């Protein structure tokens, strides 16, 4: 959800042409990158335990882990770009447009990847949301 809210804040900053809002959004993006570290470790710790739960298919755990790794990589890239943008905009200089737009795009992509990860995590314990097999096969 963090990437969704930061992405919305970034879009609002562009619409309002607010340098201050851009900086706040970029700061929050760096913060999201930092909190993703402990979140990733909790997932790594939970994966072996989840595989042993009744009704949990190992393939689903692996798919969720892969999605989580990709989403974590995306938030790291977005956070690094945000940090670079903030660094380049220090001492009263404006944040470079290319860096802000790149961070915005990465944030929106990250949101999509996080949503996919959340859905695959939900499938672990909620078989009702899993894709139904194709009856034609």
Residue pairs with C-beta under 8 A, 6 or more apart in sequence:
2 28
2 32
2 35
3 32
3 75
3 78
3 107
3 108
3 110
3 111
3 114
4 111
5 28
6 25
6 28
6 29
6 32
6 107
7 104
7 107
7 108
7 111
9 21
9 24
9 25
9 28
10 22
10 25
10 29
10 100
10 103
10 104
10 107
11 104
12 18
12 21
13 21
13 22
13 24
13 25
14 22
14 100
14 104
19 89
19 94
19 95
22 89
22 95
22 100
23 86
23 89
23 95
26 82
26 83
26 85
26 86
26 95
26 100
26 103
27 82
27 86
29 78
29 79
29 82
29 103
29 107
30 79
30 82
30 83
30 86
32 75
32 78
32 79
33 75
33 76
33 78
33 79
33 80
33 82
33 83
34 79
36 72
36 75
36 76
36 79
39 72
40 68
40 72
43 65
43 68
47 61
47 65
50 56
50 61
50 124
51 58
51 61
53 124
53 125
55 125
55 127
56 124
56 125
60 120
60 123
60 124
60 130
61 124
63 120
64 117
64 120
64 121
64 123
64 124
67 113
67 116
67 117
67 120
68 117
68 121
70 113
70 117
71 110
71 113
71 114
71 116
71 117
74 106
74 109
74 110
74 113
75 110
75 114
77 106
78 103
78 106
78 107
78 109
78 110
81 99
81 102
81 103
81 106
82 103
84 99
85 95
85 96
85 99
85 100
85 102
85 103
86 95
88 95
88 96
88 99
89 95
89 96
119 129
122 129
123 129
123 130
